[in-house]
Amino acid sequence: MELPVLRTADFDFQLPEQLIAQHPPARRGACRLLHVSGGTLTDRMFADLPGLLREHDLLVFNDTRVLKARLFGVKESGGKVEILVERLLNEHEALVQLRASKSPKTGARLVLCGELPATVLGREGEFFHLRLDSEETAAVLLEKYGRLPLPPYITHDAESEDEERYQTVYAREPGAVAAPTAGLHFDEAMLAALCERGVQQAYVTLHVGAGTFQPVRVEDTAEHVMHSERYTIPQQTLDAIREARARSGRVIAVGTTSLRALESAAAAGELQAGEGETRLFITPGYCFRVVDVLLTNFHLPKSTLLMLVCAFGGMGEMLAAYRHAVAEEYRFFSYGDAMLIERPGI
């Protein structure tokens, strides 16, 4: 089937700045939930979630952990540099975004955070290949010296509140530079309530890169080149999905990152366990193979994530849902409210 021609402007909407959540709610889960089912929009609270799910449904969470990926330092010349780690390559090397008045050359030495030496090993496209010159691993060094990277639309520097709340309660695999934000709503009490309801839980890992915040700069969405992200699908999760299907349960992705991991692992037609890299760009017309229901936050205008949501729930339906959310003053983006979208026909 020939896919429709889609323009980036088709995914625009007007968002008042005051609806962009700058801080998390007072406690996890104390937020609103827009339920989208069968073309009907229902305003609910996130606490209503267990009652909207069925016994034998399977929630799939992304257990990536956000790195303290932002570092500041100087070049040998004394010029200031700001670094955002995009991904760890091994125990001592990373791909990074690097901001400086003049880009350092291969072999340049840096001093980060006043005492951490580093060497620029080269360039890979828009990223710099950096080595942290220490016996300690890069993950340990980032935890010791780094600062938590908040999304560009959050205007304050990371505070102690963010250290806890911009991380899911089940985060365990370090590697992301942005949180899988749909998961931020869950606390231990909600996870327990879902278990009591008979809703099963499984995990994938997708290390969210800073590219998730990059705007789509082309008019024709087919020309957009998606950033690459690493994912892992455990065999245990594959088995849980098969069991849910056998019991007529639905597969519910908690967040667009969980959805992209699952759909990427099924790109060949059947879901496969294992590790991989994905550049999967989901737009209207995409045929979903794994996910039946999506729990997600509200996304940026003209973003790849809004395009994914429109592919999942129907373009007209999702844009109408976003207009409703604006009119009803839902909170948007990472610290904002949530949507539960049941795919048409499921």
VENMOUR-V270881 format. One line per field, one symbol per residue. phi: phi as a letter, one per 20 degrees, with the letter a starting at -180 (. if undefined). A space follows every 50 residues. Layout:
BEGIN
phi = ???
END
This chain:
BEGIN
phi = .ffffddgffdebecfgfeefecffgbgnebeceedblnddcecdfffgg feddgnfceddeefdffeedccacegfoffccccfeaeebfccbececdb fbffegnfdccdlnbefbceeqccmeddecdeebfffffffffedfdfee gfeeedfgdfgfgeeebffdfbdfredbfffffffedffffffffffnee cbccccefefffeffeedfeffefdffecebcdfggfgffffffffdmee edeenffffffffffdfepcfcfpdadccfdecgofefdcedccdbeedf glefffffffffdnfffffffffffffelfedmgeeeccddefgne
END
